[in-house]
Amino acid sequence: MEGKKTSISILLADDHKIIRDGLRALIEKQSDMEVVADADNGRSAVELATKLRPAVVVMDVSMPDLNGIEATRQILSLLPDTKIIALSMHSDRRFVTEMFKANACGYLLKDCAFEELIRAIETVVSNHTYLSPGIADLIVEDFVHKPTGEQASVFSLLTNREREVLQLLAEGNTTKQIATECHVSVKTIETHRQHIMEKLSIHSVAELTKYAIREGLTSLDR
């Protein structure tokens, strides 16, 4: 008698409960897939992934506390064999490019059919990359028509930690709260904030918040 096929363990990370619940219900109809947990922000996704070591993480790009790009970097630095699929409403090339720089294995748009997500999970588990057709066109176009002087973005100007601090600042956290969240001293966070402001030539938290929203690190719909 054949042994039971091992299920693909999946962690869902999205800040909208209705999406997490919908994805869980649909994925669990697959006989070879199991949702082991879900997270409503990037920091929680990192903690759960570290604890549960899922085979696949389906990661929203825009989440509070820690966005999907930074969460992907952190998870893969600890669990390099985990496969991460970005699921996003953003087709902006910055998000696509940065998710792949963070070593995600796939990128889907939220308006895709459910069958496409299943296909993407099966593809990345087989050690291949999966791209929504629209995203694939974007990537090809980016390579063909790449501008010679690429505009500086938050991803090229700031370090990983500085982007993390910027997102937390923009979301209204105090220096002390950020220090606690990042497990460092208040002085360290103050230094990061100073460096961020110097690099961006921005001198108020209000302007930093506008910048973070414009660059997609956070959003107003929280």
Secondary structure, 3 states (H helix, E strand, C coil): CCCCCCCEEEEEECCCHHHHHHHHHHHCCCCCEEEEEEECCHHHHHHHHHHHCCCEEEEECCCCCCCHHHHHHHHHHHCCCCEEEEEECCCCHHHHHHHHHCCCCEEEECCCCHHHHHHHHHHHHCCCCEECHHHHHHHHHHHHCCCCCCCCCHHHHCCHHHHHHHHHHHCCCCHHHHHHHHCCCHHHHHHHHHHHHHHHCCCCHHHHHHHHHHCCCCCCCC
